[in-house]
């Protein structure tokens, strides 16, 4: 879980995490999950972006496959990836 600040994921060849990921704490506290490489979260994990200043930033053409994506409280997904 990333509650505040920026966490950059940059693993190659394997996922950085296989568990569920939550970005933000549901408030206006800035939290960003930034992709520097594709496929950072396991395909069976859930991604939640929660809070008005919470961002999952796919960067430039980074791809990700997860089980479900939930955007709550005004969170967003940015970048040119898919």
C-alpha positions in Angstrom: 0.0 0.0 0.0 1.3 3.5 -0.9 -0.3 6.1 1.4 1.8 9.1 0.7 4.6 10.1 -1.7 5.7 8.2 -4.8 6.7 4.6 -5.2 8.3 3.6 -8.5 8.1 0.0 -9.7 11.0 -1.0 -12.0 11.5 -4.8 -11.7 12.3 -6.7 -14.9 11.6 -10.3 -15.6 9.3 -10.8 -12.6 6.5 -8.9 -10.9 7.4 -6.3 -8.2 4.5 -7.7 -6.2 2.0 -10.5 -6.5 -0.4 -9.2 -3.8 -3.2 -6.6 -3.9 -2.1 -3.0 -4.2 -3.8 0.1 -2.9 -2.6 3.6 -3.8 -3.8 6.4 -1.5 -5.7 6.4 1.8 -9.0 7.8 0.6 -8.1 11.4 1.5 -6.5 14.3 -0.4 -3.0 13.1 0.6 -0.8 12.8 -2.6 0.2 9.2 -3.4 1.6 7.9 -6.7 2.4 4.5 -8.0 4.8 5.1 -10.9 5.6 2.5 -13.5 9.2 2.5 -14.9 8.7 -1.0 -16.4 5.7 -3.1 -17.6 3.9 -5.9 -15.7 4.7 -4.9 -12.1 1.7 -6.3 -10.3 0.6 -10.0 -10.5 -2.2 -10.8 -12.9 -4.4 -12.2 -10.2 -4.0 -9.1 -7.9 -6.4 -6.2 -7.4 -5.3 -2.5 -7.9 -7.2 0.1 -6.0 -6.6 3.9 -6.5 -8.3 5.6 -3.6 -8.4 9.4 -2.9 -8.6 12.6 -4.9 -4.8 12.9 -5.1 -4.1 9.2 -5.6 -2.5 8.3 -9.0 -1.5 5.1 -10.7 0.9 6.4 -13.4 1.6 3.9 -16.2 4.2 6.2 -17.7 5.1 6.0 -21.3 3.7 2.8 -22.8 4.0 0.6 -19.7 1.4 -2.3 -19.8 -0.2 -4.0 -16.8 -2.7 -6.8 -16.3 -4.5 -7.2 -13.0 -7.6 -9.0 -11.9 -9.6 -5.8 -11.1 -9.1 -2.1 -11.0 -11.1 0.1 -8.5 -11.0 3.9 -8.6 -12.5 5.5 -5.5 -12.7 9.0 -4.2 -11.5 10.8 -7.3 -8.3 8.7 -7.9 -6.9 8.4 -11.4 -4.8 6.4 -13.8 -2.5 8.4 -16.0 0.1 7.8 -18.7 0.0 6.2 -22.2 0.2 2.6 -21.1 -2.7 0.1 -21.0 
